[in-house]
Amino acid sequence: PRTNGGENYVFLALGSTDDPNYFSWESKSARGGSPQAEQAFQPAGTSECGLRLARIGGEFIHLVQKPNERWVVRHRVSRADLPAGLSVGMTAYADFQTVNAGGLEAYRQGESKQGREDLIAEFDYFRLRRPEVPRALQGASLAEVHDRALEEFLGFEEKE
């Protein structure tokens, strides 16, 4: 059984907190329920974008794509401690004001009853795809590979 507070995860998000007109990206990783804000709340300048999280070995590469722009690397996370098989999916969370005021653990336990709905989330699609690492980068430490080289093969165009 899963218990709150012991999660291990890596995520990439786009959203807003206390200012609904200010959107930011957040890259985060947690070990044993202790989040490490790798790049918390970096200005996005948009309320809409593509998010791509690529895992190659123990490296997680976070890419974003603003409308009509190319994919760019936002952040990288090294997590060799995570198992080969992971749960993946989309998430949406809301009511930052209530959580911030009363504490996350109280909110998780259902102790906070003052919440308010404040979320609109839209997802066009969710797709899993195995990255094809170019021969020149196979065996290389992706933590040290230049962003542009990663963008060239991870910023692939979708083929319907």
C-alpha positions in Angstrom: 0.0 0.0 0.0 1.1 3.5 -0.8 1.4 6.0 2.0 1.6 9.7 1.8 5.0 11.3 2.3 7.1 8.4 1.0 6.9 9.1 -2.7 9.8 9.1 -5.2 9.1 11.0 -8.3 10.3 13.4 -11.0 7.9 15.9 -12.6 7.7 18.8 -15.0 4.8 21.2 -14.7 3.3 24.4 -16.1 1.0 26.4 -13.9 0.2 29.4 -11.7 0.0 29.8 -8.0 -1.2 33.0 -6.3 -1.4 35.1 -9.5 -3.6 33.5 -12.1 -2.0 35.6 -14.9 1.6 34.5 -14.1 2.6 31.1 -15.4 5.8 29.3 -14.6 7.5 26.0 -15.2 8.5 23.8 -12.3 10.9 20.9 -12.3 10.9 18.8 -9.2 12.2 15.5 -7.9 11.5 13.8 -4.6 13.3 11.1 -2.6 11.3 9.4 0.2 8.7 12.1 0.1 11.2 15.0 0.5 10.8 17.2 -2.6 13.9 18.9 -4.0 12.7 21.9 -6.1 15.3 21.5 -8.8 14.1 24.6 -10.7 11.1 25.9 -8.9 8.8 28.4 -10.7 10.9 29.6 -13.6 8.9 32.2 -15.6 7.2 30.6 -18.6 5.7 33.6 -20.3 2.8 31.5 -21.6 -0.3 29.6 -20.3 0.0 27.0 -22.9 2.9 24.8 -24.0 4.1 21.3 -24.7 5.8 19.4 -22.0 8.2 16.5 -22.6 10.0 14.4 -20.0 12.5 11.9 -21.4 14.1 9.2 -19.3 17.3 7.7 -20.6 18.9 5.4 -18.0 19.1 7.4 -14.8 18.9 10.8 -16.6 15.6 12.7 -16.9 15.6 15.5 -19.4 12.8 18.1 -19.2 11.8 19.9 -22.4 9.2 22.5 -23.1 7.8 23.9 -26.3 6.0 27.2 -26.5 3.4 27.6 -29.3 5.1 27.9 -32.7 8.6 27.5 -31.2 11.1 24.6 -31.1 11.6 22.2 -28.1 14.2 23.4 -25.6 15.7 21.7 -22.6 14.5 23.3 -19.4 16.2 21.1 -16.9 17.9 17.8 -16.2 17.7 15.5 -13.2 19.9 12.6 -12.4 18.0 9.8 -10.6 19.9 6.6 -10.9 18.1 5.4 -7.7 14.8 5.0 -9.4 13.8 1.5 -10.6 13.5 0.6 -14.3 9.7 0.4 -14.1 7.8 3.6 -13.1 4.3 4.8 -13.1 3.7 7.7 -15.5 0.9 10.0 -16.2 -0.7 13.4 -16.2 -1.7 15.3 -13.1 -3.4 18.5 -12.1 -3.5 20.0 -8.7 -5.3 23.1 -7.4 -6.1 25.4 -4.6 -2.6 26.6 -3.8 -4.0 29.2 -1.4 -5.6 26.7 0.9 -2.6 24.3 0.8 -0.2 27.1 1.4 -2.1 28.4 4.4 -2.8 25.1 6.1 0.1 23.0 5.1 0.3 20.2 2.6 0.1 17.3 5.1 -3.2 18.7 6.6 -4.5 19.0 3.1 -3.5 15.4 2.2 -5.2 14.1 5.4 -8.4 15.9 4.5 -8.2 18.1 7.6 -8.5 21.3 5.5 -12.2 22.0 4.7 -11.8 25.6 3.5 -10.7 24.8 0.0 -12.0 26.4 -3.2 -12.1 25.2 -6.8 -9.7 27.2 -8.9 -8.5 25.0 -11.7 -8.9 24.6 -15.4 -6.7 22.0 -16.9 -6.6 20.9 -20.5 -4.5 18.1 -22.1 -4.6 17.5 -25.8 -2.9 14.2 -25.6 -0.5 12.0 -23.6 1.9 9.7 -25.4 4.7 7.3 -24.4 7.5 6.8 -26.8 10.9 5.3 -26.5 13.7 7.8 -27.4 16.1 6.7 -30.1 19.5 7.8 -28.8 21.8 8.7 -31.8 24.8 6.5 -32.2 27.2 9.4 -31.5 25.6 9.8 -28.0 25.2 6.2 -27.1 27.2 5.5 -23.9 27.8 9.3 -23.4 27.0 10.9 -20.1 23.8 12.7 -21.0 24.3 15.0 -18.0 27.2 16.5 -19.9 25.8 16.5 -23.4 25.1 20.0 -24.8 21.4 21.1 -24.7 21.2 21.5 -28.5 22.3 17.9 -29.1 19.6 16.7 -26.8 17.0 19.0 -28.4 17.9 17.6 -31.8 16.8 14.0 -31.0 14.3 14.6 -28.2 12.6 17.5 -29.9 11.3 15.1 -32.6 8.2 16.0 -34.5 5.2 13.9 -33.9 4.2 11.7 -36.8 0.5 10.8 -36.9 
